[in-house]
């Protein structure tokens, strides 16, 4: 059984295709998580985002400050 799982995991990972178009958008911070629970971000981080662009540039607002 273990051998079967070891063979299937790499095959599944190879079958996935990362497409940059799937990542180019604005990502907003809405929560943090660990293995057990979700947490709301602190007030100073509410509204933070990461804008990934097709030309491989980005705009980020960590803790309300804008970075290019």
mmCIF file of the C-alpha atoms, coordinates in Angstrom:
data_MODEL
# 
_entry.id   MODEL 
# 
loop_
_atom_site.group_PDB 
_atom_site.id 
_atom_site.type_symbol 
_atom_site.label_atom_id 
_atom_site.label_alt_id 
_atom_site.label_comp_id 
_atom_site.label_asym_id 
_atom_site.label_entity_id 
_atom_site.label_seq_id 
_atom_site.pdbx_PDB_ins_code 
_atom_site.Cartn_x 
_atom_site.Cartn_y 
_atom_site.Cartn_z 
_atom_site.occupancy 
_atom_site.B_iso_or_equiv 
_atom_site.pdbx_formal_charge 
_atom_site.auth_seq_id 
_atom_site.auth_comp_id 
_atom_site.auth_asym_id 
_atom_site.auth_atom_id 
_atom_site.pdbx_PDB_model_num 
ATOM 1  C CA . UNK A 1 1  ? 0.000  0.000  0.000   1.00 0.00 ? 1  UNK A CA 1 
ATOM 2  C CA . UNK A 1 2  ? 2.777  2.465  0.860   1.00 0.00 ? 2  UNK A CA 1 
ATOM 3  C CA . UNK A 1 3  ? 4.529  1.764  -2.430  1.00 0.00 ? 3  UNK A CA 1 
ATOM 4  C CA . UNK A 1 4  ? 1.309  2.537  -4.310  1.00 0.00 ? 4  UNK A CA 1 
ATOM 5  C CA . UNK A 1 5  ? 0.982  5.916  -2.564  1.00 0.00 ? 5  UNK A CA 1 
ATOM 6  C CA . UNK A 1 6  ? 4.605  6.804  -3.288  1.00 0.00 ? 6  UNK A CA 1 
ATOM 7  C CA . UNK A 1 7  ? 4.034  6.121  -6.970  1.00 0.00 ? 7  UNK A CA 1 
ATOM 8  C CA . UNK A 1 8  ? 0.739  8.037  -7.171  1.00 0.00 ? 8  UNK A CA 1 
ATOM 9  C CA . UNK A 1 9  ? 1.840  11.259 -5.434  1.00 0.00 ? 9  UNK A CA 1 
ATOM 10 C CA . UNK A 1 10 ? 4.614  12.177 -7.920  1.00 0.00 ? 10 UNK A CA 1 
ATOM 11 C CA . UNK A 1 11 ? 2.343  11.289 -10.855 1.00 0.00 ? 11 UNK A CA 1 
ATOM 12 C CA . UNK A 1 12 ? -0.378 13.617 -9.578  1.00 0.00 ? 12 UNK A CA 1 
ATOM 13 C CA . UNK A 1 13 ? 2.109  16.470 -9.080  1.00 0.00 ? 13 UNK A CA 1 
ATOM 14 C CA . UNK A 1 14 ? 3.511  16.054 -12.586 1.00 0.00 ? 14 UNK A CA 1 
ATOM 15 C CA . UNK A 1 15 ? -0.005 16.204 -14.053 1.00 0.00 ? 15 UNK A CA 1 
ATOM 16 C CA . UNK A 1 16 ? -0.593 19.684 -12.642 1.00 0.00 ? 16 UNK A CA 1 
ATOM 17 C CA . UNK A 1 17 ? 0.335  22.618 -14.843 1.00 0.00 ? 17 UNK A CA 1 
ATOM 18 C CA . UNK A 1 18 ? 1.126  26.015 -13.385 1.00 0.00 ? 18 UNK A CA 1 
ATOM 19 C CA . UNK A 1 19 ? -0.157 28.778 -15.611 1.00 0.00 ? 19 UNK A CA 1 
ATOM 20 C CA . UNK A 1 20 ? 0.888  32.373 -14.860 1.00 0.00 ? 20 UNK A CA 1 
ATOM 21 C CA . UNK A 1 21 ? -2.534 33.561 -16.016 1.00 0.00 ? 21 UNK A CA 1 
ATOM 22 C CA . UNK A 1 22 ? -4.061 31.744 -13.051 1.00 0.00 ? 22 UNK A CA 1 
ATOM 23 C CA . UNK A 1 23 ? -1.950 33.865 -10.689 1.00 0.00 ? 23 UNK A CA 1 
ATOM 24 C CA . UNK A 1 24 ? -2.227 37.305 -12.317 1.00 0.00 ? 24 UNK A CA 1 
ATOM 25 C CA . UNK A 1 25 ? -4.883 39.073 -10.310 1.00 0.00 ? 25 UNK A CA 1 
ATOM 26 C CA . UNK A 1 26 ? -5.307 40.954 -7.068  1.00 0.00 ? 26 UNK A CA 1 
ATOM 27 C CA . UNK A 1 27 ? -5.051 38.770 -3.975  1.00 0.00 ? 27 UNK A CA 1 
ATOM 28 C CA . UNK A 1 28 ? -6.532 40.150 -0.754  1.00 0.00 ? 28 UNK A CA 1 
ATOM 29 C CA . UNK A 1 29 ? -5.561 39.126 2.757   1.00 0.00 ? 29 UNK A CA 1 
ATOM 30 C CA . UNK A 1 30 ? -8.709 37.932 4.469   1.00 0.00 ? 30 UNK A CA 1 
ATOM 31 C CA . UNK A 1 31 ? -7.405 35.414 7.017   1.00 0.00 ? 31 UNK A CA 1 
ATOM 32 C CA . UNK A 1 32 ? -4.439 33.521 8.362   1.00 0.00 ? 32 UNK A CA 1 
ATOM 33 C CA . UNK A 1 33 ? -4.511 29.828 9.092   1.00 0.00 ? 33 UNK A CA 1 
ATOM 34 C CA . UNK A 1 34 ? -2.526 27.119 10.743  1.00 0.00 ? 34 UNK A CA 1 
ATOM 35 C CA . UNK A 1 35 ? -3.210 23.404 10.659  1.00 0.00 ? 35 UNK A CA 1 
ATOM 36 C CA . UNK A 1 36 ? -6.167 23.728 13.002  1.00 0.00 ? 36 UNK A CA 1 
ATOM 37 C CA . UNK A 1 37 ? -7.849 27.119 12.759  1.00 0.00 ? 37 UNK A CA 1 
ATOM 38 C CA . UNK A 1 38 ? -8.383 30.346 10.787  1.00 0.00 ? 38 UNK A CA 1 
ATOM 39 C CA . UNK A 1 39 ? -7.556 33.754 12.237  1.00 0.00 ? 39 UNK A CA 1 
ATOM 40 C CA . UNK A 1 40 ? -8.615 37.265 11.240  1.00 0.00 ? 40 UNK A CA 1 
ATOM 41 C CA . UNK A 1 41 ? -5.740 39.610 10.352  1.00 0.00 ? 41 UNK A CA 1 
ATOM 42 C CA . UNK A 1 42 ? -4.856 42.467 12.716  1.00 0.00 ? 42 UNK A CA 1 
ATOM 43 C CA . UNK A 1 43 ? -6.599 45.810 12.075  1.00 0.00 ? 43 UNK A CA 1 
ATOM 44 C CA . UNK A 1 44 ? -3.455 47.307 10.492  1.00 0.00 ? 44 UNK A CA 1 
ATOM 45 C CA . UNK A 1 45 ? -3.441 44.513 7.864   1.00 0.00 ? 45 UNK A CA 1 
ATOM 46 C CA . UNK A 1 46 ? -7.135 44.612 6.903   1.00 0.00 ? 46 UNK A CA 1 
ATOM 47 C CA . UNK A 1 47 ? -7.374 45.615 3.241   1.00 0.00 ? 47 UNK A CA 1 
ATOM 48 C CA . UNK A 1 48 ? -3.806 44.524 2.396   1.00 0.00 ? 48 UNK A CA 1 
ATOM 49 C CA . UNK A 1 49 ? -3.413 43.042 -1.054  1.00 0.00 ? 49 UNK A CA 1 
ATOM 50 C CA . UNK A 1 50 ? -0.908 41.720 -3.578  1.00 0.00 ? 50 UNK A CA 1 
ATOM 51 C CA . UNK A 1 51 ? -1.556 42.642 -7.219  1.00 0.00 ? 51 UNK A CA 1 
ATOM 52 C CA . UNK A 1 52 ? 0.336  40.228 -9.504  1.00 0.00 ? 52 UNK A CA 1 
ATOM 53 C CA . UNK A 1 53 ? 0.519  41.505 -13.086 1.00 0.00 ? 53 UNK A CA 1 
ATOM 54 C CA . UNK A 1 54 ? 1.055  39.749 -16.406 1.00 0.00 ? 54 UNK A CA 1 
ATOM 55 C CA . UNK A 1 55 ? 4.235  41.758 -17.069 1.00 0.00 ? 55 UNK A CA 1 
ATOM 56 C CA . UNK A 1 56 ? 5.775  40.074 -13.986 1.00 0.00 ? 56 UNK A CA 1 
ATOM 57 C CA . UNK A 1 57 ? 5.537  43.172 -11.794 1.00 0.00 ? 57 UNK A CA 1 
ATOM 58 C CA . UNK A 1 58 ? 3.488  43.550 -8.653  1.00 0.00 ? 58 UNK A CA 1 
ATOM 59 C CA . UNK A 1 59 ? 2.024  46.057 -6.250  1.00 0.00 ? 59 UNK A CA 1 
ATOM 60 C CA . UNK A 1 60 ? 1.748  45.144 -2.590  1.00 0.00 ? 60 UNK A CA 1 
ATOM 61 C CA . UNK A 1 61 ? 0.246  46.924 0.411   1.00 0.00 ? 61 UNK A CA 1 
ATOM 62 C CA . UNK A 1 62 ? 1.777  45.385 3.512   1.00 0.00 ? 62 UNK A CA 1 
ATOM 63 C CA . UNK A 1 63 ? 0.272  47.043 6.600   1.00 0.00 ? 63 UNK A CA 1 
ATOM 64 C CA . UNK A 1 64 ? -1.198 49.874 4.524   1.00 0.00 ? 64 UNK A CA 1 
ATOM 65 C CA . UNK A 1 65 ? 2.036  50.876 2.725   1.00 0.00 ? 65 UNK A CA 1 
ATOM 66 C CA . UNK A 1 66 ? 2.210  50.547 -1.075  1.00 0.00 ? 66 UNK A CA 1 
ATOM 67 C CA . UNK A 1 67 ? 5.252  48.819 -2.610  1.00 0.00 ? 67 UNK A CA 1 
ATOM 68 C CA . UNK A 1 68 ? 6.028  48.461 -6.328  1.00 0.00 ? 68 UNK A CA 1 
# 
